[in-house]
């Protein structure tokens, strides 16, 4: 039966719904094309379900979206061969803007411009952002259906009449506003489709040519994918980047739907770890580059794709952060990441260690910020160590499994493997470190934060069999405090803090009186020599004999900064956002067993007073004392500009006097 031509009003509860749509809901007008194509894809999906339930046949390979441009008429059309609509369905889905309350909608979104994520839901009506008039030609898949023509000029009035359309599906034709004629350019349409619709499950054609190219890899079964598949997809998403370290494939449909692939990139110094690079999709339609509210903060530097129909998109970011489903999705993602890391640690320890320089930042940051994640990864936190932990391969492998609450599991075999990287550096867990060293220094951890400047201190510890851990990434300044809170009975001491008794040669302690006239020991004389030469009462000079098979290979002096004082210094610098200035109050430990110190003392004692001043030998010994102090300070990076200038001047003075002699 023919449809009676009619006129009417679109059912909305307020007259200003279209100005809101045109000006406030979408910050980018290009979104209209994404919405119309998405509607076409939905129409194809509905046809597939409808024909399946009715016993009709449908060939998915024939499904497509066709875009056509007519510059002369200033028209852009989008055609699908999906389920189509009857006149009644046009009345229901087009003429009634189905909000629970239009007034509430307007009030909610009138100030929303930049706070809306995704903006799905308005769909068809987004076309009025760019068009003076919109027409629909549609024919339902139902037998005997009458084709329908609908037209609206952007007001609340519409026209509905019969159509001569003979093919199932829907065509939406937009007559573009003059200021929106950029959407009549093929290049512009191609760029929008590539940005938002490149992973659609059906072809999108522009003037007969397919313009969407990629498969939605994240929708496929991980068992059907190869390493090359994942790498090729990564190169497509992030061209000209180093290959990722590893990846995690997300795939669950209960209690929410989430698919995706997350990649761990190599972290370069110029990478902004606060800026997300994960693309958010909904049913393979690109929504946003901004995924911070959906994933845990510590995973923000990851790259890849997350696709979910359970993430509310028509809401503000503040609402999204508090949404219970979003929080559960974030927890799921964190568990999947932890499970993948534990699986790699157990199945391929050398590979895990190879990736650790970059992975460690994620894992440590996650441990600092997420208690659940911390518990999942606490056994796989590793640290480079000075110990050589050679381990023989086990003859037999042990079956292992990592199980998550969602039922996902990693299975494999676990072998005893040498815990070192390709450069020969060994790695250990803190638990193993404490167990290994409980006889020598129970519940005490020696660590290094700068292998270059603290090399002397590290070697001193190694020479006495003391194992040192390297906590030298930028996050470790905070992580040491975290470890202390986790291991309350363990004391952490940086190698250049107070010297441990194990490094001192107590048998050589200078307690014997060597000058009866003054009742001074040899240590007293060395201390007096350096205090007089430095002339700085804020430098606390201590004299000790350091252990070493060859005293000449031990440092003649070391500048020490007590652990508590250094922590305060680091925290002050962090909050002030400046480089930490080396504190004026510190310790100069002079090694009395070093030949240089013995020579300095002998030179000073052998100096003959000169009338009206000191002898050249006394002057030189003082200059050399300052030089020894300068070298010790340099190892701590304790020079400012004036200090470096003074050091160069004193060095030249010492060299001049030595060449005179």
Helices and strands as residue ranges (DSSP letters): E 6-9, H 17-20, I 21-25, H 31-54, G 60-62, E 64-70, E 75-80, H 87-90, I 91-95, H 102-109, G 123-129, E 131-139, E 148-152, E 157-162, E 169-176, G 178-184, H 186-197, E 203-206, E 209-210, G 217-219, G 222-224, H 227-237, E 246-252, E 258-264, E 277-282, E 285-288, G 297-299, E 303-307, H 317-322, H 324-347, H 349-369, H 371-377, G 378-380, E 383-385, E 398-403, E 409-414, E 426-428, H 430-436, H 438-441, E 444-448, H 455-463, E 468-470, H 476-486, E 491-494, G 501-503, G 506-508, E 513-515, E 520-521, H 522-534, E 539-544, G 551-553, E 557-560, H 563-576, E 586-591, H 595-605, H 616-635, H 641-660
